[in-house]
């Protein structure tokens, strides 16, 4: 039986530390051994205690000077938008029509989808992300391409085909019937296969007719263990459009609720302009918001009030939202989240930032029994952080002997260079090339 192990510092969350950052919720081991077997964590502990118990056949990856964290969890991202990132100068609805929809038309070709999926996953892994909730395009082959590529890397991914039967270009629309049938076939093919899980994926309410919304509700009832993902209350013009298209509903969120799409394992991106009633309803239904700070800032949608969401009991997580978002890096995304909260008068502690990107993301996806912390039995999905990745980081992180201060410096100053290696299912799937 083959064991492999990593020797490094270790930092992870044992439980929710709260917005202010309860340090007792964080475990830090300055010199730790993490032993892996068959893709999962077999044992973890202080090196002086664990080393004498290891057999001579254990292969040791010595990474002292670096810090092992759980693989990051990105709860909202669009893999077909790899060529849309950094597109200049417009807000949400125009941005979709000008940039996003034309880019997504190319995914009718499986070969194009294969190339994009592999490019996307390479970028995700070089940034330490090992699980994500991913939008594909309306084309079923875009889902096949994505899961084929993610399974080859041993990743735990959630993805689904977009459902759109109006207000999108020809070539990017389905129908209520074909969307239902294609989604059902994809669920049967991929949900629960290896580490893949499927998400029913209406792009957003304006691009689905009432019959399609009803068909998605039927699909959700027939498959209660699959995920649901969409967008809500991102942009004020979008909200006004929803009010015109779905008159008689109390709110944008209520449209999804009415059609049975608000429940446990439902992830809604943005949620910037929800009111207290919507936040309470989201909590009661078991649905979760994904906070996408770089996208919200880039497209000019608004500032997400994390404190209000947590007060309502929302299980918040974080998403990069490529390509409205501007970085694949969860470290940079957390840095922007901190700045957004500063503008709202709230301090996002480094402990809670770590939680949002790891155990909190896992809990939002109902996967905290599998990922999100480094515990025996969980999948061996890790991000190996390098506090000395750049001269600036090296100088800054030697100033204080505090692992959370180090993590804060990484999320403020770091990027893909701060990820020395990424592990998925116990295998190194990315190692940074040294200059």
C-alpha positions in Angstrom: 0.0 0.0 0.0 1.5 3.4 -1.1 1.5 6.4 1.1 2.6 9.9 0.2 3.1 12.8 2.6 3.7 16.5 2.5 5.8 18.2 5.2 5.0 21.9 5.6 3.2 24.4 7.8 -0.6 23.8 7.8 -3.5 26.3 8.1 -7.2 25.6 7.9 -10.5 26.2 9.6 -12.0 23.9 12.1 -15.3 25.7 12.1 -16.8 29.1 11.2 -14.7 31.8 12.8 -17.3 34.5 12.3 -16.8 37.8 10.5 -14.5 39.2 13.3 -12.3 36.1 13.2 -12.3 33.8 16.2 -8.7 32.6 16.2 -9.7 29.4 18.1 -11.6 28.3 15.0 -8.3 28.2 13.1 -5.7 25.4 13.3 -2.2 26.3 12.5 0.7 23.8 12.7 4.1 25.3 12.0 5.6 22.0 11.1 3.1 19.4 10.0 2.9 16.1 8.2 -0.1 15.4 6.0 -0.3 11.8 4.9 -2.3 10.7 1.8 -3.6 7.4 0.7 -6.0 6.6 -2.2 -6.7 10.2 -2.9 -7.7 11.1 0.7 -6.1 12.4 3.8 -5.0 9.4 5.9 -3.4 11.2 8.8 -2.3 14.7 9.7 -0.5 16.1 12.7 2.6 17.8 14.1 5.8 16.5 12.5 7.5 15.5 15.8 4.6 13.3 16.7 3.8 11.8 13.3 7.3 11.3 11.8 8.2 8.3 14.1 5.1 6.5 13.1 5.8 6.6 9.4 7.2 3.6 7.6 10.3 3.9 5.4 8.1 3.4 2.3 6.3 6.7 2.7 7.3 9.2 0.0 7.8 12.6 1.5 7.4 15.9 -0.3 9.4 18.3 1.8 7.8 21.7 1.5 9.1 23.4 4.7 8.9 27.2 4.4 5.5 26.9 2.7 2.0 26.6 4.1 -0.6 23.9 3.2 -4.2 25.1 3.0 -7.3 23.3 1.7 -7.9 23.7 -2.0 -9.9 26.8 -2.7 -13.7 26.6 -3.5 -15.0 29.0 -6.2 -18.8 29.0 -6.1 -19.5 30.9 -9.2 -17.5 31.0 -12.5 -18.1 30.7 -16.3 -15.5 28.5 -18.1 -16.7 29.6 -21.6 -15.7 33.2 -20.8 -12.0 32.6 -20.9 -11.8 35.0 -23.8 -14.2 37.6 -22.3 -12.1 38.6 -19.3 -10.9 42.2 -19.3 -13.4 43.3 -21.9 -13.7 47.1 -21.7 -16.4 49.5 -20.7 -20.0 48.5 -20.2 -22.5 47.3 -17.6 -24.2 43.9 -17.3 -26.8 43.7 -20.0 -24.8 45.4 -22.7 -21.7 43.4 -21.6 -23.6 40.1 -22.2 -24.7 41.1 -25.7 -21.4 42.7 -26.8 -18.9 40.2 -25.4 -20.3 37.1 -23.7 -22.9 35.8 -26.1 -20.6 36.1 -29.2 -17.9 34.2 -27.3 -20.2 31.4 -26.2 -21.5 30.8 -29.8 -18.1 29.1 -30.5 -18.9 26.3 -28.1 -21.1 24.7 -30.6 -17.9 23.0 -31.7 -16.7 20.3 -29.3 -13.1 20.9 -30.3 -13.3 24.5 -29.2 -14.9 23.5 -25.9 -12.2 21.0 -25.3 -9.4 23.6 -25.7 -11.3 26.1 -23.5 -12.0 23.6 -20.8 -8.3 22.6 -20.6 -7.1 26.2 -20.6 -9.6 27.2 -17.9 -8.7 24.3 -15.6 -5.0 24.9 -16.0 -5.6 28.5 -14.8 -7.9 27.4 -12.0 -5.2 24.9 -10.7 -2.3 27.4 -10.9 -4.4 29.5 -8.6 -5.0 26.7 -6.0 -8.7 26.2 -6.7 -9.8 22.5 -6.7 -13.6 22.8 -6.6 -15.9 25.2 -8.5 -19.5 25.7 -9.5 -19.2 26.3 -13.2 -21.5 27.5 -15.9 -21.1 25.9 -19.3 -22.9 27.2 -22.5 -26.3 26.1 -23.8 -24.5 23.4 -25.8 -24.5 19.9 -24.2 -21.1 19.2 -25.6 -19.7 22.1 -23.6 -20.6 20.1 -20.4 -19.1 16.9 -21.8 -15.9 18.7 -22.6 -15.7 20.3 -19.1 -16.3 17.1 -17.1 -14.0 15.1 -19.3 -11.2 17.5 -18.6 -12.0 17.9 -14.9 -12.2 14.2 -14.2 -8.9 13.6 -16.0 -7.4 15.8 -13.3 -9.2 14.1 -10.4 -11.2 17.3 -9.5 -14.5 17.6 -7.7 -16.5 20.0 -9.9 -20.1 21.1 -10.2 -21.3 22.2 -13.7 -24.3 22.4 -15.9 -25.5 23.5 -19.3 -27.1 27.0 -19.5 -30.8 27.1 -20.2 -32.0 30.0 -22.3 -35.0 30.0 -24.6 -35.3 33.8 -25.2 -33.4 37.1 -25.3 -30.2 35.4 -26.6 -28.8 35.1 -30.1 -29.8 32.3 -32.5 -27.4 29.4 -31.7 -27.5 30.1 -28.0 -31.1 29.2 -27.3 -32.8 26.0 -26.6 -36.5 25.4 -25.9 -38.4 24.4 -22.7 -38.5 20.8 -24.0 -35.0 20.5 -25.4 -33.5 22.2 -22.4 -35.3 19.7 -20.1 -34.3 16.7 -22.2 -30.7 17.7 -22.6 -30.3 18.5 -18.9 -31.8 15.2 -17.9 -29.5 13.3 -20.2 -26.5 15.2 -18.8 -27.6 14.5 -15.2 -27.7 10.8 -16.0 -24.3 10.9 -17.7 -22.4 13.0 -15.2 -24.0 13.5 -11.8 -22.2 11.3 -9.3 -19.8 10.0 -11.9 -16.2 10.1 -10.4 -16.2 13.4 -8.5 -18.6 15.2 -10.9 -21.9 16.8 -9.9 -24.5 18.4 -12.0 -26.2 21.8 -11.7 -29.5 22.8 -13.3 -28.4 26.1 -14.8 -30.8 28.8 -15.9 -28.6 31.7 -17.0 -30.9 34.1 -15.3 -34.6 34.6 -15.2 -34.9 37.0 -18.2 -33.5 34.4 -20.6 -36.1 31.8 -19.8 -39.8 31.8 -20.6 -42.4 30.7 -18.1 -42.6 27.2 -19.7 -38.9 26.8 -19.4 -39.0 27.9 -15.7 -41.7 25.3 -15.2 -39.6 22.6 -16.9 -36.6 23.5 -14.7 -38.8 23.2 -11.6 -40.0 19.8 -12.8 -36.3 18.7 -13.3 -35.4 19.9 -9.8 -38.3 17.9 -8.3 -37.2 14.8 -10.2 -33.6 15.2 -9.1 -33.5 16.6 -5.6 -29.8 15.8 -5.1 -28.5 17.9 -8.0 -27.5 21.5 -7.7 -29.1 24.6 -9.0 -27.2 27.7 -10.0 -28.1 31.1 -11.5 -27.8 34.8 -11.0 -30.0 37.2 -9.0 -30.2 40.9 -8.1 -26.8 41.7 -9.6 -27.7 45.0 -11.5 -30.5 47.5 -11.1 -31.3 47.5 -14.8 -31.5 43.7 -14.7 -33.9 43.8 -11.8 -36.2 46.3 -13.6 -36.2 44.0 -16.6 -37.2 41.0 -14.4 -40.1 43.1 -13.0 -41.4 43.7 -16.5 -41.0 40.1 -17.6 -42.4 38.5 -14.4 -45.1 40.9 -13.1 -46.8 40.0 -9.9 -43.8 38.6 -8.1 -42.7 40.2 -4.9 -39.0 40.2 -6.0 -36.5 38.9 -8.5 -35.7 36.1 -6.0 -39.3 35.2 -5.7 -39.4 34.3 -9.4 -37.0 31.4 -8.8 -38.8 30.5 -5.6 -42.1 30.4 -7.4 -40.8 27.8 -9.8 -39.2 25.5 -7.2 -35.6 26.7 -7.8 -34.8 28.0 -4.3 -33.7 25.1 -2.1 -30.8 23.4 -0.5 -27.9 23.1 -3.0 -29.0 26.2 -4.9 -26.3 28.8 -5.4 -27.2 32.3 -6.5 -24.5 34.6 -7.7 -24.3 38.3 -6.6 -27.4 38.9 -4.5 -26.3 42.5 -4.1 -29.7 44.2 -4.2 -31.7 41.7 -2.1 -33.9 43.1 0.8 -34.3 41.6 4.3 -37.2 39.5 3.2 -35.3 38.0 0.4 -32.3 37.3 2.6 -34.5 35.6 5.2 -36.2 33.5 2.5 -32.9 32.4 1.1 -31.8 31.2 4.5 -35.1 29.4 5.1 -34.9 27.6 1.8 -31.3 26.5 2.3 -30.1 28.4 -0.8 -26.8 30.3 -0.7 -25.3 33.5 -2.1 -22.0 33.7 -3.9 -20.2 37.0 -3.4 -18.3 38.0 -6.6 -16.3 41.1 -5.7 -14.1 41.6 -8.7 -17.0 41.2 -11.1 -19.3 43.5 -9.1 -16.6 46.2 -9.2 -15.6 45.7 -12.8 -19.1 45.7 -14.2 -20.2 48.4 -11.8 -23.0 46.4 -10.2 -22.7 47.5 -6.6 -21.2 46.6 -3.2 -22.3 43.3 -1.6 -23.2 43.8 2.1 -21.7 40.8 3.8 -22.7 41.9 7.3 -26.4 42.1 6.3 -26.2 38.7 4.6 -24.6 37.0 7.7 -27.1 38.7 10.0 -29.9 37.0 8.0 -28.2 33.6 8.3 -27.0 33.4 4.7 -24.3 30.8 4.1 -22.1 33.1 2.0 -19.2 31.9 -0.2 -17.0 33.6 -2.8 -16.8 33.3 -6.6 -14.4 34.7 -9.1 -17.1 35.1 -11.8 -14.7 34.8 -14.7 -15.1 36.5 -17.2 -16.9 39.5 -15.6 -14.5 38.8 -12.7 -10.9 39.9 -13.3 -8.8 37.2 -11.8 -8.8 33.4 -11.5 -7.0 33.9 -8.1 -9.1 33.3 -5.0 -6.4 35.2 -3.1 -7.0 38.3 -5.2 -10.7 37.8 -5.0 -10.5 37.8 -1.2 -8.4 40.9 -1.3 -11.1 42.7 -3.3 -13.8 41.3 -1.0 -11.9 42.9 1.9 -11.9 46.3 0.1 -15.6 46.1 -0.7 -16.4 45.5 2.9 -14.1 48.4 4.0 -16.2 50.7 1.8 -19.3 49.5 3.7 -17.7 50.0 7.1 -17.1 46.3 7.8 -13.8 44.6 8.5 -13.3 41.2 6.8 -10.9 39.4 9.0 -8.3 37.1 7.4 -9.7 34.2 9.4 -13.1 34.7 7.9 -11.6 35.3 4.4 -9.9 31.9 4.7 -13.2 30.3 5.8 -15.1 31.8 2.8 -12.7 30.4 0.3 -12.4 26.9 1.9 -14.7 25.4 4.6 -17.4 28.1 4.1 -17.4 27.4 0.3 -17.6 23.7 1.0 -20.5 24.2 3.4 -22.3 26.4 0.9 -22.1 23.5 -1.6 -23.0 20.8 1.0 -19.6 19.3 0.5 -17.9 20.0 3.9 -17.9 16.2 4.7 -15.5 15.8 1.7 -13.5 19.0 1.3 -12.8 22.4 2.9 -10.4 21.4 5.7 -7.5 19.1 6.0 -8.9 16.2 8.1 -8.5 12.4 7.8 -11.1 10.9 5.4 -11.5 14.1 3.3 -10.2 14.4 -0.2 -6.6 15.4 -0.4 -7.3 18.7 -2.2 -4.7 21.3 -1.2 -3.2 24.6 -2.1 0.4 25.0 -1.1 1.0 28.7 -0.3 4.4 30.3 -0.7 4.9 33.3 1.6 8.1 34.1 -0.2 6.8 33.9 -3.7 7.8 37.4 -4.6 10.4 39.8 -3.1 7.6 42.0 -1.7 5.8 39.0 -0.1 9.0 37.7 1.3 9.8 41.0 2.9 6.3 41.6 4.2 5.6 38.1 5.6 8.8 38.1 7.7 7.6 41.1 9.7 5.2 39.2 12.0 5.1 35.7 13.3 1.4 35.3 12.8 -0.1 32.8 10.2 -3.3 34.8 9.8 -1.2 37.9 9.1 0.7 35.9 6.6 -2.6 34.8 4.9 -3.8 38.4 4.9 -0.6 39.5 3.2 -1.1 36.7 0.6 -4.7 37.7 -0.1 -3.6 41.4 -0.4 -0.4 41.0 -2.4 -0.6 37.5 -3.8 -1.7 36.0 -7.1 -0.9 32.7 -9.0 2.8 33.1 -8.1 1.9 32.5 -4.4 0.6 29.0 -5.2 3.7 26.7 -5.1 1.6 23.6 -5.9 -1.9 22.4 -6.1 -3.0 18.8 -5.2 -6.3 17.1 -6.1 -7.3 13.7 -5.0 -3.8 13.3 -3.5 -2.0 14.0 -6.7 0.0 17.1 -7.6 -1.8 18.6 -10.5 0.1 21.9 -10.7 3.6 22.9 -9.6 4.8 26.4 -10.2 7.7 26.6 -12.5 10.6 28.3 -10.7 12.4 31.2 -12.5 
